[in-house]
């Protein structure tokens, strides 16, 4: 049974990881040239009903995989005896080039956790690429549909309706 404290930790870390993932995806799009496209082009893409149904299948598989990944991250951190909050504090300080009070042992533990998380991230990324390949969806197309999903409220309503109808009976 999961305690309320652990449930709150899990929810907190899922939100942290998702926000980091969203920021990383936005940074990746900027780095790889999506800035050439006008915002209207991305949100104005056409999606057939059959493509939307395929996208929903992929979306569900990706969401499940992300959930599993997030739980693995928590397990990795806790397996090494570090609190998730402390790991995040050190991680943020490292990314921002800030000094933080960390002894050598704790920094070594942090590095071990980070290396293990990086390996898990690579495995998860490969699994996501396989999902896209199996459904014959290109990464750019998936990203464009995800962007449309977040920006186009009418499309979101259609997505939610089909999703509820076909995939959450």
PyMOL CGO cylinders between C-alpha atoms (Angstrom):
from pymol import cmd
from pymol.cgo import CYLINDER

trace = [
    CYLINDER, 0.00, 0.00, 0.00, 1.28, 3.46, -0.89, 0.3, 1, 1, 1, 1, 1, 1,
    CYLINDER, 1.28, 3.46, -0.89, 1.27, 6.00, 1.92, 0.3, 1, 1, 1, 1, 1, 1,
    CYLINDER, 1.27, 6.00, 1.92, -0.07, 9.50, 1.34, 0.3, 1, 1, 1, 1, 1, 1,
    CYLINDER, -0.07, 9.50, 1.34, 3.47, 10.87, 1.68, 0.3, 1, 1, 1, 1, 1, 1,
    CYLINDER, 3.47, 10.87, 1.68, 4.76, 8.48, -0.99, 0.3, 1, 1, 1, 1, 1, 1,
    CYLINDER, 4.76, 8.48, -0.99, 1.77, 9.17, -3.24, 0.3, 1, 1, 1, 1, 1, 1,
    CYLINDER, 1.77, 9.17, -3.24, 2.44, 12.89, -2.96, 0.3, 1, 1, 1, 1, 1, 1,
    CYLINDER, 2.44, 12.89, -2.96, 6.10, 12.28, -3.77, 0.3, 1, 1, 1, 1, 1, 1,
    CYLINDER, 6.10, 12.28, -3.77, 5.16, 10.25, -6.83, 0.3, 1, 1, 1, 1, 1, 1,
    CYLINDER, 5.16, 10.25, -6.83, 2.75, 12.91, -8.05, 0.3, 1, 1, 1, 1, 1, 1,
    CYLINDER, 2.75, 12.91, -8.05, 5.31, 15.64, -7.41, 0.3, 1, 1, 1, 1, 1, 1,
    CYLINDER, 5.31, 15.64, -7.41, 8.03, 13.83, -9.35, 0.3, 1, 1, 1, 1, 1, 1,
    CYLINDER, 8.03, 13.83, -9.35, 5.75, 12.91, -12.21, 0.3, 1, 1, 1, 1, 1, 1,
    CYLINDER, 5.75, 12.91, -12.21, 4.89, 16.60, -12.56, 0.3, 1, 1, 1, 1, 1, 1,
    CYLINDER, 4.89, 16.60, -12.56, 8.56, 17.62, -12.31, 0.3, 1, 1, 1, 1, 1, 1,
    CYLINDER, 8.56, 17.62, -12.31, 9.65, 15.05, -14.88, 0.3, 1, 1, 1, 1, 1, 1,
    CYLINDER, 9.65, 15.05, -14.88, 6.80, 15.92, -17.22, 0.3, 1, 1, 1, 1, 1, 1,
    CYLINDER, 6.80, 15.92, -17.22, 7.60, 19.61, -17.02, 0.3, 1, 1, 1, 1, 1, 1,
    CYLINDER, 7.60, 19.61, -17.02, 11.28, 18.89, -17.68, 0.3, 1, 1, 1, 1, 1, 1,
    CYLINDER, 11.28, 18.89, -17.68, 10.27, 16.66, -20.61, 0.3, 1, 1, 1, 1, 1, 1,
    CYLINDER, 10.27, 16.66, -20.61, 8.05, 19.38, -22.07, 0.3, 1, 1, 1, 1, 1, 1,
    CYLINDER, 8.05, 19.38, -22.07, 10.80, 21.96, -21.74, 0.3, 1, 1, 1, 1, 1, 1,
    CYLINDER, 10.80, 21.96, -21.74, 13.31, 19.55, -23.29, 0.3, 1, 1, 1, 1, 1, 1,
    CYLINDER, 13.31, 19.55, -23.29, 10.95, 18.84, -26.21, 0.3, 1, 1, 1, 1, 1, 1,
    CYLINDER, 10.95, 18.84, -26.21, 10.46, 22.55, -26.79, 0.3, 1, 1, 1, 1, 1, 1,
    CYLINDER, 10.46, 22.55, -26.79, 14.22, 23.10, -26.67, 0.3, 1, 1, 1, 1, 1, 1,
    CYLINDER, 14.22, 23.10, -26.67, 14.77, 20.21, -29.07, 0.3, 1, 1, 1, 1, 1, 1,
    CYLINDER, 14.77, 20.21, -29.07, 12.26, 21.64, -31.55, 0.3, 1, 1, 1, 1, 1, 1,
    CYLINDER, 12.26, 21.64, -31.55, 14.04, 24.98, -31.37, 0.3, 1, 1, 1, 1, 1, 1,
    CYLINDER, 14.04, 24.98, -31.37, 17.45, 23.36, -31.85, 0.3, 1, 1, 1, 1, 1, 1,
    CYLINDER, 17.45, 23.36, -31.85, 16.37, 21.29, -34.83, 0.3, 1, 1, 1, 1, 1, 1,
    CYLINDER, 16.37, 21.29, -34.83, 14.72, 23.97, -36.89, 0.3, 1, 1, 1, 1, 1, 1,
    CYLINDER, 14.72, 23.97, -36.89, 11.04, 23.93, -36.05, 0.3, 1, 1, 1, 1, 1, 1,
    CYLINDER, 11.04, 23.93, -36.05, 11.38, 27.70, -35.70, 0.3, 1, 1, 1, 1, 1, 1,
    CYLINDER, 11.38, 27.70, -35.70, 11.14, 27.89, -39.52, 0.3, 1, 1, 1, 1, 1, 1,
    CYLINDER, 11.14, 27.89, -39.52, 7.49, 26.89, -39.31, 0.3, 1, 1, 1, 1, 1, 1,
    CYLINDER, 7.49, 26.89, -39.31, 4.82, 29.41, -38.53, 0.3, 1, 1, 1, 1, 1, 1,
    CYLINDER, 4.82, 29.41, -38.53, 2.66, 28.63, -35.53, 0.3, 1, 1, 1, 1, 1, 1,
    CYLINDER, 2.66, 28.63, -35.53, -0.38, 28.49, -37.82, 0.3, 1, 1, 1, 1, 1, 1,
    CYLINDER, -0.38, 28.49, -37.82, 1.15, 25.75, -39.95, 0.3, 1, 1, 1, 1, 1, 1,
    CYLINDER, 1.15, 25.75, -39.95, 1.59, 23.42, -37.01, 0.3, 1, 1, 1, 1, 1, 1,
    CYLINDER, 1.59, 23.42, -37.01, -1.79, 23.99, -35.43, 0.3, 1, 1, 1, 1, 1, 1,
    CYLINDER, -1.79, 23.99, -35.43, -3.49, 24.03, -38.84, 0.3, 1, 1, 1, 1, 1, 1,
    CYLINDER, -3.49, 24.03, -38.84, -2.39, 20.52, -39.85, 0.3, 1, 1, 1, 1, 1, 1,
    CYLINDER, -2.39, 20.52, -39.85, -5.02, 18.19, -41.21, 0.3, 1, 1, 1, 1, 1, 1,
    CYLINDER, -5.02, 18.19, -41.21, -5.56, 14.86, -39.50, 0.3, 1, 1, 1, 1, 1, 1,
    CYLINDER, -5.56, 14.86, -39.50, -7.90, 12.19, -40.83, 0.3, 1, 1, 1, 1, 1, 1,
    CYLINDER, -7.90, 12.19, -40.83, -10.05, 10.24, -38.40, 0.3, 1, 1, 1, 1, 1, 1,
    CYLINDER, -10.05, 10.24, -38.40, -8.05, 7.05, -39.06, 0.3, 1, 1, 1, 1, 1, 1,
    CYLINDER, -8.05, 7.05, -39.06, -4.77, 8.90, -38.44, 0.3, 1, 1, 1, 1, 1, 1,
    CYLINDER, -4.77, 8.90, -38.44, -6.24, 10.33, -35.25, 0.3, 1, 1, 1, 1, 1, 1,
    CYLINDER, -6.24, 10.33, -35.25, -7.21, 6.85, -34.07, 0.3, 1, 1, 1, 1, 1, 1,
    CYLINDER, -7.21, 6.85, -34.07, -3.67, 5.62, -34.78, 0.3, 1, 1, 1, 1, 1, 1,
    CYLINDER, -3.67, 5.62, -34.78, -2.30, 8.67, -32.98, 0.3, 1, 1, 1, 1, 1, 1,
    CYLINDER, -2.30, 8.67, -32.98, -4.48, 7.91, -29.96, 0.3, 1, 1, 1, 1, 1, 1,
    CYLINDER, -4.48, 7.91, -29.96, -3.11, 4.35, -29.82, 0.3, 1, 1, 1, 1, 1, 1,
    CYLINDER, -3.11, 4.35, -29.82, 0.43, 5.72, -29.95, 0.3, 1, 1, 1, 1, 1, 1,
    CYLINDER, 0.43, 5.72, -29.95, -0.41, 8.42, -27.40, 0.3, 1, 1, 1, 1, 1, 1,
    CYLINDER, -0.41, 8.42, -27.40, -1.72, 5.79, -24.97, 0.3, 1, 1, 1, 1, 1, 1,
    CYLINDER, -1.72, 5.79, -24.97, 1.34, 3.60, -25.41, 0.3, 1, 1, 1, 1, 1, 1,
    CYLINDER, 1.34, 3.60, -25.41, 3.66, 6.59, -24.98, 0.3, 1, 1, 1, 1, 1, 1,
    CYLINDER, 3.66, 6.59, -24.98, 1.78, 7.72, -21.87, 0.3, 1, 1, 1, 1, 1, 1,
    CYLINDER, 1.78, 7.72, -21.87, 2.02, 4.27, -20.33, 0.3, 1, 1, 1, 1, 1, 1,
    CYLINDER, 2.02, 4.27, -20.33, 5.72, 4.10, -21.13, 0.3, 1, 1, 1, 1, 1, 1,
    CYLINDER, 5.72, 4.10, -21.13, 6.27, 7.57, -19.62, 0.3, 1, 1, 1, 1, 1, 1,
    CYLINDER, 6.27, 7.57, -19.62, 4.44, 6.54, -16.45, 0.3, 1, 1, 1, 1, 1, 1,
    CYLINDER, 4.44, 6.54, -16.45, 6.63, 3.44, -16.14, 0.3, 1, 1, 1, 1, 1, 1,
    CYLINDER, 6.63, 3.44, -16.14, 9.73, 5.55, -16.76, 0.3, 1, 1, 1, 1, 1, 1,
    CYLINDER, 9.73, 5.55, -16.76, 8.75, 8.05, -14.06, 0.3, 1, 1, 1, 1, 1, 1,
    CYLINDER, 8.75, 8.05, -14.06, 8.24, 5.27, -11.51, 0.3, 1, 1, 1, 1, 1, 1,
    CYLINDER, 8.24, 5.27, -11.51, 11.62, 3.74, -12.46, 0.3, 1, 1, 1, 1, 1, 1,
    CYLINDER, 11.62, 3.74, -12.46, 13.26, 7.12, -11.88, 0.3, 1, 1, 1, 1, 1, 1,
    CYLINDER, 13.26, 7.12, -11.88, 11.79, 7.31, -8.40, 0.3, 1, 1, 1, 1, 1, 1,
    CYLINDER, 11.79, 7.31, -8.40, 12.89, 3.74, -7.70, 0.3, 1, 1, 1, 1, 1, 1,
    CYLINDER, 12.89, 3.74, -7.70, 16.44, 4.49, -8.90, 0.3, 1, 1, 1, 1, 1, 1,
    CYLINDER, 16.44, 4.49, -8.90, 16.71, 7.56, -6.69, 0.3, 1, 1, 1, 1, 1, 1,
    CYLINDER, 16.71, 7.56, -6.69, 15.31, 5.84, -3.62, 0.3, 1, 1, 1, 1, 1, 1,
    CYLINDER, 15.31, 5.84, -3.62, 17.34, 2.64, -4.26, 0.3, 1, 1, 1, 1, 1, 1,
    CYLINDER, 17.34, 2.64, -4.26, 20.48, 4.73, -3.84, 0.3, 1, 1, 1, 1, 1, 1,
    CYLINDER, 20.48, 4.73, -3.84, 19.19, 6.10, -0.53, 0.3, 1, 1, 1, 1, 1, 1,
    CYLINDER, 19.19, 6.10, -0.53, 18.62, 9.67, -1.69, 0.3, 1, 1, 1, 1, 1, 1,
    CYLINDER, 18.62, 9.67, -1.69, 15.40, 11.59, -1.24, 0.3, 1, 1, 1, 1, 1, 1,
    CYLINDER, 15.40, 11.59, -1.24, 13.84, 12.69, -4.56, 0.3, 1, 1, 1, 1, 1, 1,
    CYLINDER, 13.84, 12.69, -4.56, 13.74, 16.31, -3.33, 0.3, 1, 1, 1, 1, 1, 1,
    CYLINDER, 13.74, 16.31, -3.33, 17.46, 16.23, -2.61, 0.3, 1, 1, 1, 1, 1, 1,
    CYLINDER, 17.46, 16.23, -2.61, 18.25, 14.70, -5.99, 0.3, 1, 1, 1, 1, 1, 1,
    CYLINDER, 18.25, 14.70, -5.99, 16.25, 17.42, -7.71, 0.3, 1, 1, 1, 1, 1, 1,
    CYLINDER, 16.25, 17.42, -7.71, 17.98, 20.15, -5.67, 0.3, 1, 1, 1, 1, 1, 1,
    CYLINDER, 17.98, 20.15, -5.67, 21.41, 18.87, -6.69, 0.3, 1, 1, 1, 1, 1, 1,
    CYLINDER, 21.41, 18.87, -6.69, 20.29, 18.35, -10.28, 0.3, 1, 1, 1, 1, 1, 1,
    CYLINDER, 20.29, 18.35, -10.28, 18.98, 21.90, -10.61, 0.3, 1, 1, 1, 1, 1, 1,
    CYLINDER, 18.98, 21.90, -10.61, 22.15, 23.32, -9.05, 0.3, 1, 1, 1, 1, 1, 1,
    CYLINDER, 22.15, 23.32, -9.05, 24.26, 21.30, -11.50, 0.3, 1, 1, 1, 1, 1, 1,
    CYLINDER, 24.26, 21.30, -11.50, 22.25, 22.49, -14.51, 0.3, 1, 1, 1, 1, 1, 1,
    CYLINDER, 22.25, 22.49, -14.51, 22.41, 26.12, -13.34, 0.3, 1, 1, 1, 1, 1, 1,
    CYLINDER, 22.41, 26.12, -13.34, 26.13, 25.93, -12.45, 0.3, 1, 1, 1, 1, 1, 1,
    CYLINDER, 26.13, 25.93, -12.45, 25.33, 26.91, -8.88, 0.3, 1, 1, 1, 1, 1, 1,
    CYLINDER, 25.33, 26.91, -8.88, 27.32, 26.00, -5.81, 0.3, 1, 1, 1, 1, 1, 1,
    CYLINDER, 27.32, 26.00, -5.81, 25.56, 23.72, -3.39, 0.3, 1, 1, 1, 1, 1, 1,
    CYLINDER, 25.56, 23.72, -3.39, 26.59, 22.16, -0.10, 0.3, 1, 1, 1, 1, 1, 1,
    CYLINDER, 26.59, 22.16, -0.10, 27.29, 18.56, -1.13, 0.3, 1, 1, 1, 1, 1, 1,
    CYLINDER, 27.29, 18.56, -1.13, 29.94, 16.28, 0.31, 0.3, 1, 1, 1, 1, 1, 1,
    CYLINDER, 29.94, 16.28, 0.31, 31.92, 13.88, -1.89, 0.3, 1, 1, 1, 1, 1, 1,
    CYLINDER, 31.92, 13.88, -1.89, 29.89, 10.83, -0.94, 0.3, 1, 1, 1, 1, 1, 1,
    CYLINDER, 29.89, 10.83, -0.94, 26.58, 12.52, -1.74, 0.3, 1, 1, 1, 1, 1, 1,
    CYLINDER, 26.58, 12.52, -1.74, 27.95, 13.82, -5.06, 0.3, 1, 1, 1, 1, 1, 1,
    CYLINDER, 27.95, 13.82, -5.06, 29.13, 10.33, -5.94, 0.3, 1, 1, 1, 1, 1, 1,
    CYLINDER, 29.13, 10.33, -5.94, 25.67, 8.97, -5.15, 0.3, 1, 1, 1, 1, 1, 1,
    CYLINDER, 25.67, 8.97, -5.15, 24.12, 11.73, -7.27, 0.3, 1, 1, 1, 1, 1, 1,
    CYLINDER, 24.12, 11.73, -7.27, 26.39, 10.85, -10.23, 0.3, 1, 1, 1, 1, 1, 1,
    CYLINDER, 26.39, 10.85, -10.23, 25.55, 7.16, -9.94, 0.3, 1, 1, 1, 1, 1, 1,
    CYLINDER, 25.55, 7.16, -9.94, 21.85, 7.97, -9.92, 0.3, 1, 1, 1, 1, 1, 1,
    CYLINDER, 21.85, 7.97, -9.92, 22.22, 10.34, -12.87, 0.3, 1, 1, 1, 1, 1, 1,
    CYLINDER, 22.22, 10.34, -12.87, 24.12, 7.73, -14.89, 0.3, 1, 1, 1, 1, 1, 1,
    CYLINDER, 24.12, 7.73, -14.89, 21.47, 5.12, -14.16, 0.3, 1, 1, 1, 1, 1, 1,
    CYLINDER, 21.47, 5.12, -14.16, 18.69, 7.57, -15.06, 0.3, 1, 1, 1, 1, 1, 1,
    CYLINDER, 18.69, 7.57, -15.06, 20.48, 8.47, -18.30, 0.3, 1, 1, 1, 1, 1, 1,
    CYLINDER, 20.48, 8.47, -18.30, 20.65, 4.76, -19.24, 0.3, 1, 1, 1, 1, 1, 1,
    CYLINDER, 20.65, 4.76, -19.24, 16.95, 4.39, -18.45, 0.3, 1, 1, 1, 1, 1, 1,
    CYLINDER, 16.95, 4.39, -18.45, 16.17, 7.51, -20.48, 0.3, 1, 1, 1, 1, 1, 1,
    CYLINDER, 16.17, 7.51, -20.48, 18.01, 6.07, -23.52, 0.3, 1, 1, 1, 1, 1, 1,
    CYLINDER, 18.01, 6.07, -23.52, 16.12, 2.77, -23.21, 0.3, 1, 1, 1, 1, 1, 1,
    CYLINDER, 16.12, 2.77, -23.21, 12.80, 4.57, -22.92, 0.3, 1, 1, 1, 1, 1, 1,
    CYLINDER, 12.80, 4.57, -22.92, 13.61, 6.77, -25.91, 0.3, 1, 1, 1, 1, 1, 1,
    CYLINDER, 13.61, 6.77, -25.91, 14.38, 3.66, -27.98, 0.3, 1, 1, 1, 1, 1, 1,
    CYLINDER, 14.38, 3.66, -27.98, 11.08, 2.12, -26.90, 0.3, 1, 1, 1, 1, 1, 1,
    CYLINDER, 11.08, 2.12, -26.90, 9.25, 5.31, -27.90, 0.3, 1, 1, 1, 1, 1, 1,
    CYLINDER, 9.25, 5.31, -27.90, 10.96, 5.32, -31.29, 0.3, 1, 1, 1, 1, 1, 1,
    CYLINDER, 10.96, 5.32, -31.29, 9.90, 1.68, -31.75, 0.3, 1, 1, 1, 1, 1, 1,
    CYLINDER, 9.90, 1.68, -31.75, 6.28, 2.56, -30.95, 0.3, 1, 1, 1, 1, 1, 1,
    CYLINDER, 6.28, 2.56, -30.95, 6.36, 5.30, -33.59, 0.3, 1, 1, 1, 1, 1, 1,
    CYLINDER, 6.36, 5.30, -33.59, 8.00, 2.98, -36.12, 0.3, 1, 1, 1, 1, 1, 1,
    CYLINDER, 8.00, 2.98, -36.12, 5.47, 0.20, -35.46, 0.3, 1, 1, 1, 1, 1, 1,
    CYLINDER, 5.47, 0.20, -35.46, 2.64, 2.65, -36.18, 0.3, 1, 1, 1, 1, 1, 1,
    CYLINDER, 2.64, 2.65, -36.18, 4.46, 4.25, -39.13, 0.3, 1, 1, 1, 1, 1, 1,
    CYLINDER, 4.46, 4.25, -39.13, 4.40, 7.71, -37.59, 0.3, 1, 1, 1, 1, 1, 1,
    CYLINDER, 4.40, 7.71, -37.59, 7.37, 10.02, -37.96, 0.3, 1, 1, 1, 1, 1, 1,
    CYLINDER, 7.37, 10.02, -37.96, 8.65, 11.87, -34.89, 0.3, 1, 1, 1, 1, 1, 1,
    CYLINDER, 8.65, 11.87, -34.89, 8.00, 15.28, -36.51, 0.3, 1, 1, 1, 1, 1, 1,
    CYLINDER, 8.00, 15.28, -36.51, 4.40, 14.32, -37.30, 0.3, 1, 1, 1, 1, 1, 1,
    CYLINDER, 4.40, 14.32, -37.30, 3.84, 13.05, -33.76, 0.3, 1, 1, 1, 1, 1, 1,
    CYLINDER, 3.84, 13.05, -33.76, 5.26, 16.28, -32.34, 0.3, 1, 1, 1, 1, 1, 1,
    CYLINDER, 5.26, 16.28, -32.34, 3.06, 18.36, -34.67, 0.3, 1, 1, 1, 1, 1, 1,
    CYLINDER, 3.06, 18.36, -34.67, -0.08, 16.48, -33.61, 0.3, 1, 1, 1, 1, 1, 1,
    CYLINDER, -0.08, 16.48, -33.61, 0.91, 16.84, -29.94, 0.3, 1, 1, 1, 1, 1, 1,
    CYLINDER, 0.91, 16.84, -29.94, 1.36, 20.56, -30.47, 0.3, 1, 1, 1, 1, 1, 1,
    CYLINDER, 1.36, 20.56, -30.47, -2.03, 20.81, -32.17, 0.3, 1, 1, 1, 1, 1, 1,
    CYLINDER, -2.03, 20.81, -32.17, -3.53, 18.85, -29.27, 0.3, 1, 1, 1, 1, 1, 1,
    CYLINDER, -3.53, 18.85, -29.27, -2.19, 21.40, -26.78, 0.3, 1, 1, 1, 1, 1, 1,
    CYLINDER, -2.19, 21.40, -26.78, -3.09, 24.49, -28.83, 0.3, 1, 1, 1, 1, 1, 1,
    CYLINDER, -3.09, 24.49, -28.83, -6.34, 23.69, -30.63, 0.3, 1, 1, 1, 1, 1, 1,
    CYLINDER, -6.34, 23.69, -30.63, -9.25, 23.33, -28.20, 0.3, 1, 1, 1, 1, 1, 1,
    CYLINDER, -9.25, 23.33, -28.20, -11.67, 21.97, -30.84, 0.3, 1, 1, 1, 1, 1, 1,
    CYLINDER, -11.67, 21.97, -30.84, -9.15, 19.34, -31.86, 0.3, 1, 1, 1, 1, 1, 1,
    CYLINDER, -9.15, 19.34, -31.86, -8.66, 18.49, -28.17, 0.3, 1, 1, 1, 1, 1, 1,
    CYLINDER, -8.66, 18.49, -28.17, -12.40, 17.96, -27.76, 0.3, 1, 1, 1, 1, 1, 1,
    CYLINDER, -12.40, 17.96, -27.76, -12.44, 15.65, -30.80, 0.3, 1, 1, 1, 1, 1, 1,
    CYLINDER, -12.44, 15.65, -30.80, -9.40, 13.78, -29.49, 0.3, 1, 1, 1, 1, 1, 1,
    CYLINDER, -9.40, 13.78, -29.49, -10.96, 13.36, -26.03, 0.3, 1, 1, 1, 1, 1, 1,
    CYLINDER, -10.96, 13.36, -26.03, -14.26, 12.21, -27.51, 0.3, 1, 1, 1, 1, 1, 1,
    CYLINDER, -14.26, 12.21, -27.51, -12.69, 9.54, -29.73, 0.3, 1, 1, 1, 1, 1, 1,
    CYLINDER, -12.69, 9.54, -29.73, -10.32, 8.53, -26.97, 0.3, 1, 1, 1, 1, 1, 1,
    CYLINDER, -10.32, 8.53, -26.97, -13.13, 8.02, -24.46, 0.3, 1, 1, 1, 1, 1, 1,
    CYLINDER, -13.13, 8.02, -24.46, -15.31, 6.28, -27.03, 0.3, 1, 1, 1, 1, 1, 1,
    CYLINDER, -15.31, 6.28, -27.03, -12.74, 3.82, -28.36, 0.3, 1, 1, 1, 1, 1, 1,
    CYLINDER, -12.74, 3.82, -28.36, -10.06, 3.42, -25.74, 0.3, 1, 1, 1, 1, 1, 1,
    CYLINDER, -10.06, 3.42, -25.74, -11.65, 3.94, -22.34, 0.3, 1, 1, 1, 1, 1, 1,
    CYLINDER, -11.65, 3.94, -22.34, -14.97, 2.08, -22.47, 0.3, 1, 1, 1, 1, 1, 1,
]
cmd.load_cgo(trace, "trace")
